[in-house]
Amino acid sequence: MSKFGINTNSIHAGYRPGNGEPRNIPIIQSTTFRYETSEAMGKLFDLEASGYFYTRLQNPTNDHVAAKICALEGGTAAMLTSSGQAANFYAVFNIASCGDHVVASSAIYGGTYNLFAVTMKRMGVEFTFVEPDCSDEELEAAFRPNTKAVFGETLANPALAVLDIERFAKAAHAHGVPLIVDNTFPTPVNCRPFEWGADIVTHSTTKYMDGHANAVGGAIVDSGKFDWNAHADKFPGLTTPDESYHGVTYTERFGLEGAYITKATAQLMRDFGAIPAPMNAYLLNVGLETLPLRMARHCENAQKVAEYLQSHEKVAWVTYPGLPGDKHHALAAKYMPHGTCGVVAFGVKGGRAAAEKFMAGLELASIATHVADAKTCVLHPASATHRQMNDEELRAAGVSPDLVRFSVGIESIEDILADIEKALAGV
């Protein structure tokens, strides 16, 4: 399906029905799969044959949808997870374990920051956080001999900082490690990380990919371009025998194109089991079919909301990369020339109290711990998704106490603006 454009791949990639077969991806809602002989099943357990035996590792419905996302990103292999958090955990833990180190952008989703700075730290993985617009010298100084990866968000949630993918990829590759980027907000419709040097892409498919707040999920996509063998000493999990599978070496058996995802499936999914239900994968696919159409409307509406807020007397500041005056406008034009996302961040004059009063005055927009779906919703991150951070950590993540994260939906823009106008009038 690589010969087709993203609009076509959003509908057709990952599944091609045969004669008389269902046109839609079938929901294989089964935990197990039957085999005629123990020998046939044994080959699956030894990774000597492809197939399905237990949905905790793989399921046909999930794999069809993962293949579609892989095609949209332009990768070589992909897998679905039960959430975006699981995707980011697997993506890093697949190559970094106790005693290792990772460089990460500080402007990332609060839940991801907590995963890295607290939970994975307890597992023995250390993280050094750098600002996305740090100097080359500061970025270089963050690396250590035991660094195994660099992580960032292409468009940060909720700071909307644009990662200089090319610069971070160059720094990562100079140290023989991959760049992992979370591409949730722009989606592959608006940002193509692999084309700028990123090696692994993750998604919270719960957001724009699903698009309707129907199902929590995540995805990991491998570009297939990072040469694990060239840095074999850094990645023994991929380049040396895995005794839990009778000595298989992933890079030898599955090549650079499949080693990383196969290991993540065979080891991490086997042991942690964060697999999505096939029904959730089916719902995700329904959302993917209209992803390009929805992203265009989200961006169109968000641009108008950002421009409206920028000119309003009760608004202290507005962050949206689509605005010419935004500090990340130039990077957005480089990496996301057709639009960024539907999320606008801004502050209401009067600080946190004014922000909360504004949010309470909204009627169309819902206050919800969610973002990036068809319905307009709003959140105060410092009180919700980022509340585990102290003031210093909030500043590093680009989250001020008065920041309002406004996720612009695909409703009529006239109705969205009228709702904002009414709520601001009450502040």
C-alpha positions as CSV (number, residue, x, y, z in Angstrom):
1,M,0.0,0.0,0.0
2,S,3.0,2.3,0.1
3,K,2.3,3.4,-3.5
4,F,-0.9,5.1,-2.3
5,G,-1.3,8.5,-0.6
6,I,-2.2,8.9,3.1
7,N,-5.9,9.5,2.3
8,T,-6.1,6.2,0.6
9,N,-3.9,4.4,3.1
10,S,-6.1,5.6,5.9
11,I,-8.9,3.6,4.4
12,H,-7.3,0.6,2.8
13,A,-3.8,-0.1,4.3
14,G,-3.3,-3.1,6.6
15,Y,-6.1,-5.3,5.3
16,R,-7.0,-6.5,1.8
17,P,-10.0,-8.9,1.8
18,G,-10.0,-11.8,-0.5
19,N,-12.8,-13.1,-2.7
20,G,-16.0,-13.4,-0.6
21,E,-14.3,-12.1,2.6
22,P,-15.6,-9.3,4.8
23,R,-14.8,-5.8,3.5
24,N,-14.3,-4.4,7.0
25,I,-11.5,-5.7,9.2
26,P,-13.1,-8.6,11.1
27,I,-13.2,-8.6,14.9
28,I,-11.4,-11.7,16.1
29,Q,-12.7,-11.6,19.7
30,S,-11.0,-14.8,20.8
31,T,-8.3,-15.3,23.4
32,T,-6.9,-18.5,21.8
33,F,-6.4,-20.2,18.5
34,R,-6.6,-23.9,17.7
35,Y,-3.8,-26.0,16.1
36,E,-3.8,-29.6,14.8
37,T,-0.4,-30.6,16.4
38,S,1.8,-29.5,19.3
39,E,4.6,-29.3,16.8
40,A,2.9,-26.6,14.8
41,M,2.2,-24.6,18.0
42,G,5.7,-25.1,19.2
43,K,7.2,-23.4,16.2
44,L,5.2,-20.3,17.1
45,F,6.6,-20.3,20.6
46,D,10.1,-20.6,19.2
47,L,9.5,-17.7,16.8
48,E,10.2,-20.1,13.9
49,A,6.8,-19.5,12.3
50,S,4.3,-16.7,12.1
51,G,0.8,-17.0,13.4
52,Y,-1.5,-16.7,16.4
53,F,-1.9,-18.7,19.6
54,Y,-2.8,-16.3,22.4
55,T,-4.2,-12.8,22.0
56,R,-2.0,-11.4,24.9
57,L,0.8,-11.5,22.3
58,Q,-0.9,-11.0,19.0
59,N,-4.3,-10.9,17.4
60,P,-5.3,-10.7,13.7
61,T,-7.6,-7.6,14.2
62,N,-4.9,-5.8,16.1
63,D,-2.2,-6.6,13.6
64,H,-4.3,-5.4,10.7
65,V,-4.8,-2.0,12.4
66,A,-1.1,-1.8,13.4
67,A,-0.2,-2.5,9.8
68,K,-2.3,0.5,8.7
69,I,-0.7,2.8,11.2
70,C,2.7,1.5,10.0
71,A,1.8,2.4,6.5
72,L,0.6,5.9,7.5
73,E,3.9,6.6,9.3
74,G,6.0,5.0,6.5
75,G,7.6,2.4,8.9
76,T,8.5,-1.3,8.5
77,A,6.8,-2.8,11.5
78,A,4.3,-1.7,14.2
79,M,2.4,-3.0,17.2
80,L,-0.7,-1.8,19.1
81,T,-0.7,-1.4,22.9
82,S,-3.5,-0.9,25.4
83,S,-2.7,2.8,25.9
84,G,-0.3,5.6,24.8
85,Q,1.4,5.2,28.2
86,A,2.1,1.5,27.5
87,A,3.4,2.5,24.1
88,N,5.9,4.9,25.5
89,F,7.0,2.5,28.2
90,Y,7.5,-0.3,25.8
91,A,9.3,1.9,23.3
92,V,11.9,2.9,25.8
93,F,12.1,-0.2,28.0
94,N,12.6,-2.4,24.9
95,I,16.2,-1.0,24.7
96,A,16.9,0.6,28.1
97,S,16.8,-1.3,31.4
98,C,18.3,-1.1,34.9
99,G,21.5,0.9,34.9
100,D,20.8,2.6,31.6
101,H,20.1,6.3,30.8
102,V,17.8,8.2,28.4
103,V,17.8,11.8,27.3
104,A,14.3,13.3,27.1
105,S,12.7,16.6,26.2
106,S,11.2,18.3,29.3
107,A,8.2,19.5,27.2
108,I,6.2,16.3,27.3
109,Y,2.8,15.1,28.5
110,G,2.7,15.0,32.3
111,G,1.8,11.3,32.5
112,T,4.9,10.5,30.4
113,Y,7.1,12.7,32.5
114,N,5.8,10.9,35.6
115,L,6.4,7.5,33.9
116,F,10.0,8.4,33.2
117,A,11.0,10.5,36.2
118,V,9.3,8.4,38.9
119,T,8.2,4.9,37.8
120,M,11.1,4.0,35.4
121,K,13.5,5.6,37.8
122,R,12.4,3.0,40.4
123,M,13.3,0.4,37.8
124,G,16.8,1.7,37.5
125,V,16.5,3.8,34.3
126,E,17.8,7.3,34.7
127,F,16.4,10.2,32.6
128,T,18.0,13.6,31.9
129,F,15.5,16.2,30.8
130,V,16.4,19.0,28.4
131,E,14.3,21.8,27.1
132,P,13.3,21.3,23.4
133,D,14.9,24.6,22.5
134,C,18.1,24.0,24.5
135,S,21.4,24.9,22.9
136,D,23.5,22.3,21.1
137,E,26.0,22.4,23.9
138,E,23.3,21.7,26.5
139,L,22.0,18.8,24.4
140,E,25.4,17.3,24.0
141,A,26.1,17.6,27.7
142,A,23.0,15.5,28.5
143,F,24.5,12.3,27.0
144,R,26.3,9.7,29.0
145,P,28.3,6.6,28.1
146,N,25.2,4.5,29.1
147,T,22.6,6.6,27.2
148,K,20.4,4.2,25.1
149,A,17.9,6.6,23.5
150,V,16.6,10.1,23.1
151,F,12.9,10.8,23.5
152,G,10.6,13.8,22.7
153,E,7.2,14.8,21.4
154,T,6.9,16.2,17.9
155,L,4.3,18.6,19.3
156,A,4.3,18.8,23.1
157,N,1.1,18.2,25.2
158,P,0.1,20.8,26.3
159,A,3.0,23.3,25.8
160,L,2.7,22.9,22.0
161,A,6.5,23.2,21.7
162,V,7.7,21.9,18.4
163,L,10.7,19.5,18.6
164,D,13.5,20.1,16.2
165,I,13.5,16.5,15.0
166,E,16.4,16.8,12.7
167,R,18.7,18.3,15.3
168,F,17.7,15.8,18.0
169,A,18.1,12.9,15.6
170,K,21.6,14.1,14.6
171,A,22.6,14.3,18.3
172,A,21.2,10.9,19.0
173,H,22.9,9.3,16.0
174,A,26.2,10.9,16.9
175,H,26.0,8.9,20.1
176,G,24.8,5.7,18.5
177,V,21.3,5.7,19.9
178,P,17.8,6.1,18.3
179,L,15.5,9.0,18.5
180,I,12.0,8.0,19.8
181,V,9.2,10.6,19.2
182,D,5.6,10.7,20.3
183,N,3.7,11.9,17.2
184,T,0.2,11.9,18.9
185,F,-0.8,15.5,18.3
186,P,0.1,16.1,14.7
187,T,-0.4,12.5,13.6
188,P,1.2,11.2,10.4
189,V,-1.2,13.4,8.5
190,N,0.7,16.5,9.6
191,C,4.1,15.3,10.6
192,R,6.4,12.7,9.1
193,P,9.1,12.1,11.8
194,F,10.9,9.3,9.9
195,E,11.6,11.7,7.0
196,W,13.5,13.9,9.4
197,G,15.6,11.2,11.0
198,A,13.5,9.8,13.8
199,D,13.8,6.1,14.3
200,I,10.8,5.0,16.5
201,V,7.4,6.7,16.6
202,T,4.8,6.3,19.3
203,H,1.1,7.3,19.5
204,S,-1.6,7.6,22.0
205,T,-4.2,6.4,19.5
206,T,-6.8,7.5,22.1
207,K,-6.5,10.9,20.7
208,Y,-6.9,12.0,17.0
209,M,-6.4,8.5,15.5
210,D,-9.5,7.2,17.3
211,G,-11.0,10.7,17.2
212,H,-14.2,10.0,19.0
213,A,-13.2,9.2,22.6
214,N,-14.3,5.6,22.1
215,A,-11.3,3.5,23.0
216,V,-8.0,4.0,24.9
217,G,-5.0,2.7,22.9
218,G,-1.4,3.2,21.8
219,A,0.9,2.2,19.0
220,I,4.7,1.9,18.3
221,V,6.1,2.1,14.8
222,D,9.7,1.3,13.8
223,S,11.3,3.0,10.8
224,G,13.5,0.0,10.2
225,K,16.4,2.3,9.6
226,F,18.4,2.3,12.8
227,D,21.4,0.0,12.6
228,W,21.3,-1.9,15.9
229,N,24.2,-4.1,14.7
230,A,26.5,-1.1,14.2
231,H,26.1,-0.4,18.0
232,A,25.7,-4.0,19.1
233,D,27.4,-3.4,22.5
234,K,24.7,-0.9,23.4
235,F,21.7,-3.1,22.5
236,P,22.5,-6.7,23.5
237,G,18.8,-7.5,23.8
238,L,18.5,-7.2,20.1
239,T,22.0,-8.3,18.9
240,T,22.7,-11.3,21.2
241,P,20.8,-14.6,21.8
242,D,17.6,-14.5,23.8
243,E,17.7,-17.6,25.9
244,S,13.9,-17.4,26.6
245,Y,13.4,-18.2,22.9
246,H,16.1,-20.9,22.5
247,G,18.9,-18.4,21.6
248,V,17.2,-16.4,18.8
249,T,19.0,-13.2,17.9
250,Y,16.4,-10.7,16.8
251,T,18.5,-8.8,14.3
252,E,19.7,-12.0,12.7
253,R,16.3,-13.6,12.5
254,F,14.1,-10.6,11.7
255,G,16.5,-8.1,10.2
256,L,16.7,-4.4,11.0
257,E,13.2,-3.9,9.7
258,G,11.6,-6.3,12.2
259,A,13.9,-6.9,15.1
260,Y,12.7,-4.1,17.4
261,I,9.0,-4.7,17.2
262,T,9.4,-8.5,17.3
263,K,11.4,-8.2,20.6
264,A,8.8,-5.8,22.0
265,T,6.0,-8.2,21.2
266,A,7.8,-11.4,22.1
267,Q,9.2,-10.1,25.4
268,L,7.4,-7.1,26.7
269,M,3.9,-8.0,25.5
270,R,4.5,-11.5,26.7
271,D,5.5,-10.4,30.2
272,F,3.4,-7.2,30.7
273,G,0.4,-8.0,28.6
274,A,-0.7,-4.4,27.7
275,I,-2.6,-5.6,24.6
276,P,-5.8,-3.8,23.4
277,A,-9.0,-5.7,23.0
278,P,-9.7,-6.5,19.4
279,M,-12.9,-4.6,19.7
280,N,-10.9,-1.5,20.6
281,A,-8.6,-2.0,17.6
282,Y,-11.7,-2.2,15.4
283,L,-13.0,1.1,16.8
284,L,-9.6,2.6,16.3
285,N,-9.7,1.6,12.6
286,V,-13.1,3.3,12.1
287,G,-11.5,6.5,13.4
288,L,-8.4,6.1,11.2
289,E,-10.5,6.0,8.0
290,T,-11.5,9.7,8.5
291,L,-8.3,10.9,10.1
292,P,-7.1,13.1,7.2
293,L,-10.5,14.7,6.9
294,R,-10.8,15.4,10.6
295,M,-7.3,16.7,11.0
296,A,-7.9,19.3,8.3
297,R,-11.0,20.6,10.1
298,H,-9.4,20.5,13.5
299,C,-6.5,22.7,12.3
300,E,-8.8,25.0,10.4
301,N,-10.9,25.6,13.5
302,A,-8.0,25.9,15.9
303,Q,-6.3,28.5,13.7
304,K,-9.5,30.7,13.9
305,V,-9.8,30.1,17.7
306,A,-6.1,31.1,18.2
307,E,-6.5,34.2,16.1
308,Y,-9.7,35.2,18.0
309,L,-8.0,34.6,21.4
310,Q,-4.9,36.6,20.4
311,S,-7.0,39.7,19.8
312,H,-9.2,39.4,22.9
313,E,-8.6,41.9,25.7
314,K,-9.2,39.3,28.5
315,V,-6.6,36.9,27.2
316,A,-3.0,37.3,28.5
317,W,-1.2,35.1,26.0
318,V,-1.8,32.5,23.3
319,T,0.4,29.6,22.2
320,Y,-0.4,28.0,18.8
321,P,2.4,27.2,16.3
322,G,0.1,28.2,13.4
323,L,0.3,31.8,14.6
324,P,3.0,33.8,12.8
325,G,4.2,35.3,16.0
326,D,4.5,32.0,17.9
327,K,8.1,31.1,18.9
328,H,7.8,27.7,17.3
329,H,6.1,29.0,14.1
330,A,9.2,28.5,12.0
331,L,9.8,24.9,13.2
332,A,6.1,24.1,12.6
333,A,6.4,25.4,9.1
334,K,9.3,23.1,8.5
335,Y,8.0,19.9,10.1
336,M,4.2,20.5,9.8
337,P,3.6,22.6,6.7
338,H,0.0,21.6,6.3
339,G,-1.1,22.3,9.9
340,T,-0.2,21.2,13.5
341,C,-3.2,20.1,15.5
342,G,-6.5,21.3,17.0
343,V,-5.1,22.2,20.5
344,V,-4.6,25.8,21.5
345,A,-3.0,26.8,24.8
346,F,-3.7,30.2,26.4
347,G,-3.9,32.1,29.6
348,V,-6.7,34.3,30.9
349,K,-5.9,37.6,32.6
350,G,-6.3,37.1,36.3
351,G,-4.4,33.8,36.5
352,R,-5.6,30.4,37.7
353,A,-8.8,31.7,39.3
354,A,-9.8,33.5,36.1
355,A,-9.0,30.4,34.0
356,E,-11.2,28.3,36.2
357,K,-14.1,30.8,36.0
358,F,-13.7,30.9,32.2
359,M,-13.9,27.1,32.0
360,A,-17.0,27.0,34.2
361,G,-18.7,29.5,31.8
362,L,-18.4,27.2,28.8
363,E,-21.4,25.4,27.5
364,L,-20.4,23.7,24.3
365,A,-16.9,22.8,25.4
366,S,-16.7,20.1,28.0
367,I,-14.2,20.1,30.9
368,A,-12.7,16.7,30.4
369,T,-9.4,14.8,31.1
370,H,-9.2,14.2,27.4
371,V,-7.9,16.0,24.3
372,A,-8.0,15.6,20.5
373,D,-11.3,14.2,19.6
374,A,-14.3,15.4,17.5
375,K,-15.9,17.3,20.4
376,T,-14.4,20.5,21.8
377,C,-13.0,20.0,25.3
378,V,-11.0,22.0,27.8
379,L,-8.7,21.3,30.7
380,H,-6.5,23.1,33.3
381,P,-3.4,20.9,33.2
382,A,-1.7,22.3,36.3
383,S,-4.8,21.0,38.3
384,A,-5.1,17.8,36.3
385,T,-2.7,16.0,34.0
386,H,0.4,17.8,35.3
387,R,-0.7,18.2,39.0
388,Q,2.0,15.7,40.1
389,M,4.7,18.3,39.0
390,N,6.2,21.0,41.2
391,D,6.4,24.6,40.0
392,E,10.0,24.1,38.6
393,E,8.9,21.0,36.7
394,L,5.9,22.7,35.4
395,R,8.0,25.6,34.0
396,A,10.4,23.1,32.4
397,A,7.4,21.4,30.7
398,G,6.1,24.8,29.5
399,V,3.0,24.6,31.7
400,S,2.2,27.8,33.6
401,P,-0.4,27.8,36.4
402,D,-2.8,29.8,34.2
403,L,-2.5,27.6,31.1
404,V,-5.8,26.5,29.6
405,R,-5.6,23.6,27.1
406,F,-8.4,24.1,24.7
407,S,-8.9,21.2,22.3
408,V,-10.9,22.5,19.4
409,G,-13.3,20.0,17.9
410,I,-14.9,19.8,14.5
411,E,-18.2,21.6,15.3
412,S,-19.2,24.7,13.5
413,I,-16.5,27.4,14.2
414,E,-19.2,30.0,14.7
415,D,-20.6,28.0,17.7
416,I,-17.2,27.3,19.2
417,L,-16.3,31.1,19.0
418,A,-19.6,32.1,20.5
419,D,-19.1,29.7,23.4
420,I,-15.6,31.2,24.1
421,E,-17.0,34.7,23.8
422,K,-19.8,34.0,26.3
423,A,-17.4,32.4,28.8
424,L,-14.8,35.2,28.6
425,A,-17.6,37.8,29.1
426,G,-18.2,36.2,32.5
427,V,-14.6,36.5,33.7
